[in-house]
Amino acid sequence: MPRWAGIVAVAAGLAFTAAGPLSGGAAPSQLPSVPTFNRHVAPILFANCAACHRADGIAPMSLLTYGEARPWAQAIKARTRERAMPPWFADPQFGQFKNSRALTQAQIDTLAAWADGGAPQGDGSPPSPPRMPQTAWQMNRAPDLVLDLPFGEFQLPPQGEVPTFTVWMKLPLRRDEWVQAIEIRPSVRGAVHHSSISLAPGLPPGTKLGRGTVFDNGPVLDGVPLFGDGRPFRTSSAEAFGTPVMFYVPGGGLLQFENGLAKLFRRDDWIAWGLHLISPGRPEKVRVQIGLWYSRGEPHHEVRTWTVNETLFINGVELKADARGARVIPDIPAGAANWAMTGTLKLDEDITVHSLWPHMHYRGKDMTFIVTEPNGRQTTILSVPKYNPHWQITYELQRPLRVRRGSLITASGHFDNSAANPHNPDPSATVRFGAQGNEEMYIPFLEVTVDREDLRVERQQQFIAQ
Ligand code: HEC
């Protein structure tokens, strides 16, 4: 990637200065007034789009050759200009992220100038397209443990979507393991819309693991919790259970921590594994695997998943617990276009924030994370002004952020349940909060380490105590 980044920067720079209107007498051969595919556009597409836009990729079309990209020139201009493609929704004003897919303004301008100039191919030949791993793991070593779906393969329908469902399995561990990298890998790219895994200390209360249908008229599968009367326990959202560990979206799939940081997978944990499958347009079977890479050496901090919802405000009013101690979030009325929700978290110890994941469903509109230090100084650490529920992106901070005790973290968001929201499946519906896809969620996730929880110190103390 870094190699490509250099080429792209150079190519985009050239195009930016050259892409002005044709100046008076300059001969076109001297001044390439319109960027060309071979010289300027291909490097941008290869570096920023090829991961998804290639034969067998998850995007609807390949953009690797001139012939493939040419018909899409106007669409490429439009989608990159509105920053809908590549899928990356952080406001570039705030924060720096190591997994950013954002194009530079110069790259966006180059693509637009190419489209407006008739999308020429140009002389010579384009650089050769990047080689993408087809089935190999993104990590360049074999996993320490591979987990397969409890039912093996899933027969996909010839077309359309499969309702989101969750299956369960016990971790096959003989002891607790520190996990430094996790990868979710489908055998058929384009067949997994998203997949999430959570760790839970047990099955849902009152159930035993068995076989059942995971949605109405669905196939009978292994890995389904069953109630005493044989009824299957169903949920469309694994992240509603236990501790969310990872959310796969196409183009992602690898969660990797720096040396010394790891997640703890306990021997007795269960995995709740959520899947939203889509047909790639042919009746194929898909297999999905999870690869786990254990920490090399002893980790010094456990990565914890926190949420910013210690207090919740709905349209400015704090949500109090009811008589049973539960905080029941009121429904979002049909048509409500700017329904506000804010979560806060007051820190009583020093932490380090590594990444953020704003999680909402189809009515999600925007979410912004702000840190307010005890002296009142405010910093916006992530702003997603146009939330897209189809791209559940974890924003990984370029440099981990230390946040002092006494600080307040705020996550403010809005929901749009009106017809103006292009993702809204039904603007006439009142929307409940819950785990189903057609219900809503407001979960501002943080991946943090607690500075005090230094495992090296704990190990030393254990050693001394022996
Ligand atoms: C992480 C995967 C991914 C990356 C990276 C990506 N795309 Fe896409 N793209 C998709 C998917 C999936 C769709 C179809 C669904 C959607 O629109 O979200 C799509 C749709 C599009 C469309 C709309 C096609 C239509 O039917 O109108 C255009 C144009 C496009 N992408 C251009 C690009 C360009 C240009 C880049 C790089 C600068 C890029 N994409 C990077 C996954 C990706």
Residues whose N, C-alpha, C, O or C-beta is under 5 A from the ligand:
A	BS01	HEC	N48 C49 A51 C52 I58 A59 P60 A75 I76 R79 M85 P86 P87 P250 G251
